[in-house]
Amino acid sequence: MTESNELKGVGAEEYDLNKLAFPYYDDFQRAIADLVVQHDLQLDKRSKIIDLGVGTGDTSKAVLQHEGLTKLVNLTCVDFDPVLIKQAKRKLLPYQNRANHVNFICKRAEEYFPTLKENSVDVIFSALTLHNHPPGTRKRIYQEASRVLNEEGILVLGDKFASRIPRDHLNEMTRMIMGYLHLLEIGRRDVFEYWIRHNLRDDQPDLQMTRSCRTTSEIMNSGFYGGAWFETGDGDPNPWGMDQILVAYKSQKGFWKVRRGMGEKK
Ligand SMILES: C[S@@+](CC[C@H](N)C(=O)[O-])C[C@H]1O[C@@H](n2cnc3c(N)ncnc32)[C@H](O)[C@@H]1O
């Protein structure tokens, strides 16, 4: 049975060093926050949002410091690792006044979501978290996410999705490894080796997530109406490599509400 490829040792303790390999890291977090805030603005009530896999808190920070966030959201940050929760609490402290309430749950999402009522959450967002899990665990999490989301709710999934075109995927992997060379420049061979091994494991076929209709089908087979890839531009190579965003809509009504908010006509 495939095991999850979870963060360990220096990967968890010094997670923020990982960012040195990704020059677009802040833009990626910001794009996830844009989608969360855009959705929040369309709700006529204080929304309940969840960060699945808060890590050191960068995605939640991008949401809380977003200039478009005009309502006081209720934010729940979920992570099973106390080492990461501790770092997130420290990082998010200066932004607590941007929310009605921020709370931290030290549990696995697949254990926490079943404790929530149906139709009780407006947005679940998750960055760089679910690719660490085998498809069976991901499916359980998608199913629970769709159960707890409101009818108009969305799941914003920013994660590592490999290209299905072998030449493009080879380029993505090469660029990623080149990015990690910065860790050698600052004398952190230990962290470099950790991330190379970790990423090569993520890329094995039993864990790898892909930018493909297989991924959108997984979403739709788990109770969502559909999924749409966020456009990152026409750069060649793709400016964010494997890091891409998929938005999953709980219902058709929610899909059109969000798309209309983005200026599309039905
Ligand atoms: C790679 S970090 C990403 C953190 C953050 N979202 C970011 O983009 O910087 C993934 C985090 O998700 C947590 N995580 C992984 N699987 C999880 C699960 N099933 N439930 C809750 N947390 C999970 C890990 O402990 C880790 O802190």
The ligand as an ORCA input file, in Angstrom:
! r2SCAN-3c Opt
* xyz 0 1
  C       4.299     21.372      2.005
  S       3.459     22.078      3.341
  C       2.609     23.469      2.614
  C       2.235     24.491      3.615
  C       1.507     25.747      3.110
  N       0.181     25.433      2.635
  C       2.296     26.461      2.046
  O       1.875     26.507      0.893
  O       3.367     26.985      2.363
  C       2.136     20.904      3.583
  C       1.570     20.957      4.986
  O       0.371     20.199      5.023
  C       0.330     19.382      6.176
  N      -0.516     18.220      5.828
  C      -0.250     17.263      4.912
  N      -1.269     16.395      4.849
  C      -2.199     16.820      5.715
  C      -3.487     16.314      6.095
  N      -3.980     15.205      5.568
  N      -4.180     16.997      7.030
  C      -3.676     18.123      7.597
  N      -2.451     18.631      7.281
  C      -1.742     17.990      6.345
  C       1.804     19.060      6.460
  O       2.028     18.740      7.812
  C       2.484     20.358      6.042
  O       2.585     21.260      7.098
*
